[in-house]
Amino acid sequence: MNAEIYLLRGGNASSACGTEDFNRQMKVLAEHNVCVLYKTAVDNSESSLKEALKLSLTDDEGIDVVIVADAIEESTRQNAEDFFAVFGVKKKDVRRISVEFDISASEAKDNDKEIEIGSHSEKNSSEAEKKNVNVYSARVGGKNGVKMIILPKAESAEVEFSDLLYGAIYNSCIKNNQKRAWWKNFIPIKGDKPLEIARKSILMLAIATFLVSGTLLFNELVIKPAVADKTKSEVKDLLTEATGGGDSDDDDYNAVAPKRKKIVIGESEILPDFEKLLNENKDTVGWIKIPNTQIDYVVCQSQDPEQPEYYLKRDFYGNYSDYGTIFLDYRSPLDAKNLILHGHHMNDGRMFANLLYYQDINFYKENPAFTFNTIYEKAKWKIISIYKTNTLESQGEFFNYLRGTFETESDFMNYIYQVRARSIIDCPVDVNEDDTLVTLSTCAYDFDQFRFVVVARRVREGETAKVDTSTAKMASNPVYPDCWYEAYGGKKPVLTSFEEALAAKQITWYDNPHKKKWNASEAQKEATKKAEEQKKKEEEASKAAEKASKLKSAKAELESANSYLDVAKENYNIANEMYSDIKLLANSAKEASATAYNNASKGIPKAKSESAINRLIKDMNNAKALNNQVIATDMSKWKDAIDRQCDGVIEYVNAALKYSTYKTIKTEAAALKKSAEDYKKKIQSIIDGLEKLIASAKDRNSKLDNMIDKGNAAIKKLKAQESSKPKPSSSKPEPSSSEPEPSSKPEPSSSEPESSKEPELSIEPEPESSMEETTHPEEQTA
C-alpha cells in the first residue's frame, strides 16, 4: 500500500518529518507493507488541495491513501465534515477512527521501544494513562479515488506528530489489511492451485448458505436487541445524569404520596429529571418502571396529529425500530383522567412483553404497584385490573378501553366497572371517581389482534404504594370477549351498570367517604339524562350528516359544472383562434379582390390580346378562390358544442343550489353561471362576425364575376375582329426587274396609323371605388 503525506504550509508537521521518532515509525509501517512515497507541501487552500489530489490520482506509483497533516484545528466531527465537503464528500460518508494512546509508553520511547497503540503498556491497566484522539477518513476523488485521512494539529491532540501519524495509518489501514489477509484462507485468489480453488469454493458456498439462512435470525436475535438495548442505555443515562445517578425514589413504595398539584400542560414546571431528555426529544412525556421486569423505559407522545402512532416503529431518536418506543395514546393528554400507554410485546421480553407476568397471581402479589412519572410530577400507581380484550368485531362486541377523557363521573365509574368486571385477578385496591388511571396495553397472542391490559390508579395524597395482597385471588368469572367462550366454553357474565351493581351490593371495591353515595334512583336519573343527551347528539349528528351530505352533493354538482365550463372554455379558445385566422384570410381576400378588380377594370378596355385579358381573369379567379375559402367556413358545430356545454354548466349550478344555499356555494354557483352565459355570448358574437365576413366575400365574388364576364366579352370581340380581316392573295405577280426597287417607293408618314394596329376596346372601365367595402364594426372590434 502506497501512501502520500500532505504537509500544509504554515503547520508544524513539516519540522517533525525528519525526526528519529518519525523515521522509526515509518520503518514499522514499511514492515506492514505501507510505504510513504511522498511528503508533499501544499498550500492550505481549497484549490491547492484539489490540485494536489488530482496529481496523486494520476501518479504512476499508484497512491492508495493520502494523509493530510494539520488539517483541522480540533478533532471534532463538524470540522472533519467541513473539510471533506471541499471534495464533495457527504456527511454520512465521513468515518471516525478513534486512536488510543498509552501515555505511559512515552517513557519507553527513550529506550527505543515502540509506542503501543490500542493496547496496554507493561504497567497495570488501572495505573496506565490512556488518551483517545479522533481522526477522520473518507473516500475522495470518486469511484477510482483514494482514501484520505485527516489529522488534527498535533499540539491540539497533545501527542507527537509521528505517533499520531502512525496511529492513524495503523488503525485505518493496517488492521483492515490484516483482517483481509485472514479471509484469503477462504476466498480463491490468484495463484491458487485448482484443488485449492475447489476447496475454497465449496467452503465459501457452505459459508454463504449458512449466512443467508442465518442472517435474518441473527438480525432478530442479536443486532436488533443490541441496538434497542444501546438506545435504552443511552436514554437512561440522560435520566440518571439529571438525577445524579440515583433512582431510589422510584423504588421506594413505602413513601407517602405528597399533595398533588394541578397540571396545566405547557405552563406547569418541568421536572429537572426530564430536562436533558426533552432537549434530546421534545416528544418526551414521562418514564415508566415496573419492578422485577425489563420495563424501565422513556415514554413519548407524537405531537404530529397526522402520525399519532409515530413511535410504534420509531426509537427515541426517531430511527426506524421494530421495538418502537413506549408511547402515550393521542387520546390521552397528560392531564387526562386515563393515561393510555402502548408498547410492543417482543418475543425476547423487551418493551411491554413482561406485562404478561401479571397473569401469574404470585407475580402480582409481589409487584402490585409500579412507577410512572410524567415530565410534570412523580407518581406511584396501584394495579386495579388485569384483563384480556379483543380489537376485532368478529371476535365479539368491542370494549372501547382506549378512552382518555370522560363526560361525567357516572361515565368514568361505569368505565371502571367494566374494567374491574374483566379482571382475571381480584385486586384488593379501592377506586372512586376522584382517582386518575393509567392503562398499559400490549399484544396478547391468545387470538388474533388480542390485547393484554393492566390498569392502575394513582396513589392518593397521604397514601403509600404498599398493597395488602393477602386477599388477592384469581377472579371466579371474569368477562372475556365472545371468542373466548366459543373456544374454551363457559358462560359470559351479564353486566348492568356501576349504579345498579353498587345498589345490588355487587361492588366491594368502591369507597369514597367524601362523596354522597350512589343509589338506584340516581342511577336512573343519570341514565335518563344520558339517554336524552345521547338522543340530542344523535339528532344533531343526523342533521349535520344530512347537511354534510347535501353540501357534498352540491360540491359534486359544482365540480361537474366546472368540468363542463373547462371544456367550453377550451372549445371557445379553439373557435376564437379559428375566427382570427378567418379574419386574416378575409383581409387577404379583400385586398386580392380589390387589386384584381381594379386592374381588370383598367386593363380590359386597353387590352390588345387575348392573353392579356386571360391574365387579368386568372387574377380575379384567384381572388375568388380566397373568397370561397371564407364562404366555405362553417363554425356552427363549435357554437352548438359550446352552447351545450354552457347549458350543462347552468343545469349543474341550478342542481347545486337545490342541495345547498351556503354562501360559498352560492358565490361559486353565480360565478360559474355568469361565465357560462359569457361564453355563449362570445361564441354568438363570433358567429355574427363570421356571417358578415361571408356576406362581404359573396359580394366581392359577385362583382368579380361581372368583371370576368366583361373580360370574356372582350376576348370574343378580339376574336371577331381577327376573323374579319381580308386574307392576302397568293396570285399577285412578282415585280419585274425593270420596275423600280421597292426601296424607291415613297414610305407612308409615320404619323399615319398602320393598317394592322389593334383598335382600343370600347369597354368602359368600372370606377376604382367599386370594390371598396365598408368595414363592419364587428370586424373592427375583432
PyMOL commands that set and color helices and strands:
alter all, ss='L'
color gray80, all
select helices_A, chain A and resi 13-16+20-31+46-57+77-85+91-93+103-109+154-157+161-183+194-243+248-251+272-280+310-312+353-359+361-366+393-395+409-422+469-471+482-488+498-503+520-606+610-631+636-659+663-724+742-744+768-771+777-781
alter helices_A, ss='H'
color red, helices_A
select strands_A, chain A and resi 2-8+35-42+65-72+95-102+130-140+146-152+284-289+296-300+327-328+338-342+369-374+380-389+425-426+437-444+450-458+473-474
alter strands_A, ss='S'
color yellow, strands_A
deselect
rebuild
show_as cartoon
